[in-house]
């Protein structure tokens, strides 16, 4: 490992989309940057005390889930029925163990639920009420439905409902116009970490799409699509148009391009996000990733991605735009 | 394309597992072989009349779902709650479009539901009641709960419940001992097809695991894990220990090994099933696959896999054991 680097690394994201300076007031921009910084520091504290990559990913995502600005946990968008159905996934690059939940309601921190599935279940992905029952059996904290909503999300929901009433179709773009400070099409949070033991981990959490119907499952809770970690190659957390990420098995493909074609992490991430995905959807999203060594990679084909990472000297870096 | 071949190709499977001659009476063996043959012929009829690969996959899987011998549609295993929660996925190798459902109850042919999602939704994967609502909106046929059960599945369920009561844990192996004629650990059906236009398609359908709890989602409905099709490389349908197939993104990995390392379909399938998966679980399952040309490939690390395929002369071949 390069001795100029801290012995650990961490990066997080808070979603990608058509985030442009004119969409954010200066005050809101500061709020977002502070949110990212605090989430990063929550993970850094774990790593600098020789904690595990899994613990750091968990801590950073719990912070982002608790922050109402991001579409995960508190601040999750409303479903068509006016509730909150959340997804999360976590994966340990050392063991390839993973856990995930989809469509859970009332679980305060879905990433904790995913971790419980990883640690205390023979399964990887649990859905809906069954997943909630599992969480209860493991004493994963729940919160009342009102905890998750915010006035801003309610306004998005009302607008989406009205649009839907008129349009009577379910196109993704229609419900997600920019201008709310979040490029809210791809609201997701995620983290990737490398600990002092050299182990990698990745996690992703999301409240899904505003006004989503029919129990839609995106890429976030799917190992190999939105989330993947393998000590042999990389840890990846994605954010974007979930269907495009599922079709292209984005997170696993970064790993495959590194392992089979010998690409660097940066080249592999660029190949997938900037070349392959552009064929389906030129503004489909992005990812953060970490390799066995070196700094985090951030690649996105959208106008912006909320993101933060530790510099080689352990410093905090937060960015929103390209 | 090799002119010795029919201009189309088709293969199906009915699950893999510890299927040994001593587990099947001669009468039951004939029933299984007849079931496979008829499903294959249902798909062949489509292909020889210049139908599409997607239609052939759909037709073969509908037949397997309707046959009570296989764990999909009618004949699906019982969940812990005594119901049937089914998963299915279909993918079009020409367009990379796909559709899938998980945890649906009462849908007579889950593969039809998956196809409706592919054709008439902006999404790929729909779960639970939301998926059922979508099916109703698309007039996908439903059947009463009693339609799906069989006396044999009920006996498996009762035994699993009793074991569970004693063991109070949720290990996968405990509920699935061999001896029921199905190596029932990995009850799944699937099909891969190449049509006269050179397009590939793949589909998979399953009733899941006997006594399954907590809304567990296996690999079958996950694009890139249990099902994948891409005209650039191959069409793949898997059957096995779902969690191992998700972790290894098996179906996509076959594609990646072909595209990035230049492996043949057969070598890629062997690399994944016989080498990689063996590290996690030496008897984890198998797959059927088709390339842009040539005959189907069948690879499994279990004692048996119910399977059938068209020979180069269009003949029907059915096998159970290695």
Interface residues (C-beta under 8 A of the other chain):
Chain A: X96 X98 X102 X103 X121 X122 X123 X124 X125 X126 X127 X128 X129 X130 X131 X133 X134 X170 X171 X172 X213 X214 X215 X216 X217 X222 X223 X224 X225 X242 X243 X246 X247 X249 X252 X253 X256 X257 X260 X261 X280
Chain B: X96 X98 X102 X103 X121 X122 X123 X124 X125 X126 X127 X128 X129 X130 X131 X133 X134 X170 X171 X172 X213 X214 X215 X216 X217 X222 X223 X224 X225 X242 X243 X246 X247 X249 X252 X253 X256 X257 X260 X261 X280
